[in-house]
Each structure stands twice: as structure tokens, then as C-alpha cells.
Amino acid sequence: MQKNSAGNWSAFEVGVSTVVRTGHTGIPGFSEKGRDIYVENVIYQAVLAVADQPLKDTLELAYLTGQRPSSVLSMAETDIRDGVLYVRQSKTGKKLRIAVKGKLAALLGCIKARKGDNKLRVLKLIVNEELRPLTTSALRSRFDKARIIAAEANPELATEIAEFQIRDLRAKAGTDVVEKSQGNMRKAQKQLGHANLAMPNTTFETA
């Protein structure tokens, strides 16, 4: 794989649909190191249902873009230009260009509306109730709390909920893209910014 030049942005479209249970445990190339977990939709929805708004925004943005939590927390309003969300992955430094449409456009619109026209509004997309950037530690605390509540409400899913980590949404996004595109792994690899395939400036849809 030849590394992208500094000014080269990989592009794809986002419009993630509801995912059905598949029984997948993950697919090669989409799990973070040391993880081989596919988050079933019922687990994701159980946690999402009890998440506070900042956490819900983070989870949905992580899934719809297929990015790591650190990259999601770094996203800012200034990264959105001409209908495109520009992402520089926090871990790898890779650049991605994500078309803002479908569910992603709706989510970003809701986030903007919640932030309103407050003069103290920060540029980060993910903010807390005081409209301040959500920190990594705050995100972890909110997610841990949501998992506990979700497990108590769904005891039959408690084990799977306890194993769920936010970073697993990256693998879930990639797997769901492959399913929708009938096994086209190249599309998912472009979305996740994996280094085992070249990423030309072509636009495609995720799952």
C-alpha cells in the first residue's frame, strides 16, 4: 500500500441503515488490535436507548463514520465544508473525506440545533450539557454508566453489553458496509482508512 500524500483525502458517502442480527464475530481487517467482536444491533440499541445526549451523539457519530472515539471527539464544525466532513484519524493521521448526507446529515443537523446560537458555543461537534467539549474521561464515565443501566434493563444481554466498547463500533461499521455492498470489502476498508488497500478519491456508500 502506498501512503496517501498529505493533501489526498479518501472519499465515501455515509447513509447507514438499521442492522439486523447476523451472528458475525467480526471480519479480518476491521477489528482493533486485540478485539474480535461484532456488536449486534440489539446490544448497540440497548446502550443507545439509555445513553445521555452527549454519549448518544458520540456513539452515533462513531458508527456512522466508522471512526475511533478519539477521532470523533476531535471532529469540529470547521471540518464540515461544502457538504463534506473532513476527518484526520487521531491514531494514524490518515485523512478521510465523508459526504454529509442521509443519517449523518440528520445527526449533524440535530447536533447543530442543540448547540444553538450560543455565543459561547465551541467548535467541537461533541459537547456536554454545558456546551463544552466532551473529554475522554467524561465519555468513558458516561459509557460505563450507560452499560450498567442497559445491562440491568436487559439481564439476558448483560454479558454482551459488558463486553461492548465504543471502539467496537468501528468494526461494526465496516462489517455492515460489507453486508450492504454484498461482500465488497474495499468499500469498508476505504471508510475505516485501513492501509491494506489504496484509497483513491472515489465516493461510495456505507451500509
C-alpha positions as CSV (number, residue, x, y, z in Angstrom):
1,M,0.0,0.0,0.0
2,Q,1.3,3.4,-0.9
3,K,0.7,6.0,1.7
4,N,-1.6,8.9,0.7
5,S,0.1,12.2,0.1
6,A,-0.6,14.9,2.7
7,G,-3.2,16.6,0.6
8,N,-5.1,13.5,-0.6
9,W,-8.4,12.8,1.0
10,S,-10.2,9.4,0.7
11,A,-13.9,9.9,0.0
12,F,-17.0,8.0,0.7
13,E,-20.7,8.5,1.3
14,V,-22.5,7.8,4.6
15,G,-26.0,6.5,5.0
16,V,-26.0,3.7,7.5
17,S,-29.2,1.7,7.7
18,T,-30.6,-0.3,10.6
19,V,-28.6,-3.5,11.0
20,V,-30.2,-6.9,11.6
21,R,-28.6,-9.7,13.8
22,T,-26.0,-11.5,11.7
23,G,-24.1,-13.7,14.1
24,H,-20.8,-12.2,12.9
25,T,-18.0,-12.0,15.3
26,G,-16.0,-9.6,13.1
27,I,-14.2,-9.7,9.8
28,P,-10.5,-9.7,9.1
29,G,-9.0,-6.2,9.0
30,F,-11.9,-4.4,10.8
31,S,-11.2,-5.1,14.4
32,E,-8.9,-3.0,16.5
33,K,-5.8,-4.9,17.8
34,G,-6.8,-7.5,20.4
35,R,-10.5,-7.3,19.6
36,D,-12.6,-9.7,17.5
37,I,-16.1,-8.5,18.4
38,Y,-19.1,-7.6,16.2
39,V,-21.6,-5.6,18.2
40,E,-25.0,-6.9,17.4
41,N,-27.6,-4.3,16.8
42,V,-29.7,-5.3,19.8
43,I,-26.7,-4.6,22.0
44,Y,-25.9,-1.3,20.4
45,Q,-29.6,-0.2,20.7
46,A,-29.8,-1.3,24.3
47,V,-27.0,1.0,25.3
48,L,-28.1,3.8,22.9
49,A,-31.5,3.8,24.5
50,V,-30.2,4.7,27.9
51,A,-27.4,7.0,26.9
52,D,-27.5,10.7,27.7
53,Q,-27.4,13.0,24.8
54,P,-23.7,13.7,24.5
55,L,-23.0,10.0,24.7
56,K,-25.7,9.2,22.2
57,D,-24.2,11.8,19.8
58,T,-20.8,10.2,20.2
59,L,-22.0,6.6,19.6
60,E,-24.0,7.5,16.5
61,L,-21.2,9.6,15.0
62,A,-18.7,6.9,15.7
63,Y,-20.9,4.3,14.0
64,L,-22.0,6.5,11.0
65,T,-18.4,7.5,10.2
66,G,-16.6,4.3,11.3
67,Q,-14.1,6.3,13.3
68,R,-12.3,5.7,16.6
69,P,-13.6,7.5,19.7
70,S,-10.6,9.8,19.8
71,S,-11.2,10.9,16.2
72,V,-14.9,11.5,16.9
73,L,-14.1,13.7,19.9
74,S,-11.7,15.7,17.7
75,M,-14.3,16.5,15.0
76,A,-15.3,20.1,14.7
77,E,-17.8,22.3,12.9
78,T,-14.9,23.7,10.8
79,D,-14.2,20.2,9.5
80,I,-17.5,20.4,7.6
81,R,-17.2,22.2,4.3
82,D,-19.3,22.1,1.1
83,G,-21.3,19.1,2.3
84,V,-18.2,17.1,3.3
85,L,-16.8,16.1,6.7
86,Y,-13.0,16.1,6.6
87,V,-11.5,13.7,9.2
88,R,-7.9,13.2,10.2
89,Q,-7.7,10.0,12.1
90,S,-6.2,10.6,15.5
91,K,-4.3,7.3,15.7
92,T,-2.9,7.0,12.2
93,G,-3.1,10.6,10.8
94,K,-4.9,9.3,7.7
95,K,-7.3,11.7,6.1
96,L,-10.8,10.8,5.0
97,R,-13.5,12.8,3.2
98,I,-17.0,11.8,4.2
99,A,-20.1,13.0,2.3
100,V,-22.6,14.6,4.7
101,K,-25.9,13.1,3.6
102,G,-28.5,10.7,4.8
103,K,-28.4,9.7,8.5
104,L,-25.1,11.5,9.0
105,A,-26.6,14.8,7.7
106,A,-29.6,14.3,10.0
107,L,-27.3,13.7,13.1
108,L,-25.1,16.7,12.4
109,G,-28.2,18.8,11.9
110,C,-29.5,17.8,15.3
111,I,-26.2,18.4,17.0
112,K,-26.1,21.9,15.4
113,A,-29.6,22.6,16.6
114,R,-28.9,21.5,20.1
115,K,-25.9,23.7,20.3
116,G,-27.9,26.6,19.0
117,D,-26.6,30.2,18.5
118,N,-25.0,30.4,22.0
119,K,-22.1,32.9,21.8
120,L,-20.0,30.6,23.9
121,R,-20.6,27.7,21.6
122,V,-17.4,25.7,21.0
123,L,-16.5,24.3,17.6
124,K,-16.2,20.7,18.6
125,L,-19.2,18.6,17.4
126,I,-19.4,16.5,20.6
127,V,-20.2,18.7,23.6
128,N,-21.6,18.2,27.1
129,E,-24.8,19.7,28.5
130,E,-22.9,22.9,29.3
131,L,-21.8,23.1,25.6
132,R,-18.2,22.4,26.5
133,P,-16.1,19.8,24.6
134,L,-16.7,16.3,25.9
135,T,-13.5,14.9,27.4
136,T,-12.2,11.3,27.0
137,S,-12.6,10.6,30.7
138,A,-16.2,12.0,30.7
139,L,-17.0,9.9,27.7
140,R,-15.7,6.8,29.4
141,S,-17.6,7.5,32.6
142,R,-20.9,8.1,30.7
143,F,-20.4,5.0,28.7
144,D,-19.7,2.8,31.7
145,K,-22.8,4.2,33.4
146,A,-25.0,3.5,30.3
147,R,-23.7,-0.1,30.1
148,I,-24.6,-0.7,33.7
149,I,-28.1,0.7,33.2
150,A,-28.6,-1.2,29.9
151,A,-27.4,-4.5,31.5
152,E,-29.8,-4.1,34.4
153,A,-32.7,-3.4,32.0
154,N,-31.7,-6.3,29.7
155,P,-30.3,-9.1,32.0
156,E,-30.3,-11.6,29.2
157,L,-27.8,-9.4,27.3
158,A,-25.7,-8.4,30.3
159,T,-22.6,-10.3,29.3
160,E,-22.5,-8.9,25.8
161,I,-23.3,-5.4,27.0
162,A,-20.4,-5.6,29.5
163,E,-18.0,-6.6,26.6
164,F,-19.2,-3.8,24.3
165,Q,-16.6,-1.0,23.9
166,I,-17.1,2.2,21.9
167,R,-14.2,1.3,19.6
168,D,-16.1,-1.8,18.6
169,L,-18.5,0.4,16.6
170,R,-15.6,0.8,14.1
171,A,-15.6,-2.9,13.3
172,K,-19.4,-3.0,13.3
173,A,-19.5,-0.1,10.7
174,G,-17.0,-2.0,8.5
175,T,-18.9,-5.3,8.7
176,D,-22.2,-3.6,8.0
177,V,-20.7,-1.9,4.9
178,V,-19.6,-5.3,3.6
179,E,-23.0,-6.8,4.1
180,K,-24.8,-4.0,2.3
181,S,-22.4,-4.0,-0.6
182,Q,-22.6,-7.8,-0.9
183,G,-19.1,-8.6,0.2
184,N,-17.3,-5.6,-1.2
185,M,-14.6,-5.3,1.4
186,R,-12.8,-2.5,-0.5
187,K,-15.6,0.0,0.4
188,A,-15.3,-0.8,4.1
189,Q,-11.6,-0.5,4.0
190,K,-11.8,2.9,2.5
191,Q,-14.3,4.0,5.1
192,L,-12.1,2.8,8.0
193,G,-8.9,4.1,6.5
194,H,-7.2,0.8,6.5
195,A,-3.7,0.6,5.0
196,N,-4.0,-2.7,3.1
197,L,-5.8,-1.1,0.1
198,A,-5.1,2.1,-1.8
199,M,-7.8,4.7,-1.3
200,P,-8.5,6.7,-4.4
201,N,-10.8,9.7,-4.4
202,T,-13.9,7.8,-5.3
203,T,-17.2,8.2,-3.5
204,F,-19.2,5.2,-2.2
205,E,-22.0,4.3,0.2
206,T,-21.6,2.6,3.5
207,A,-24.0,0.0,4.9
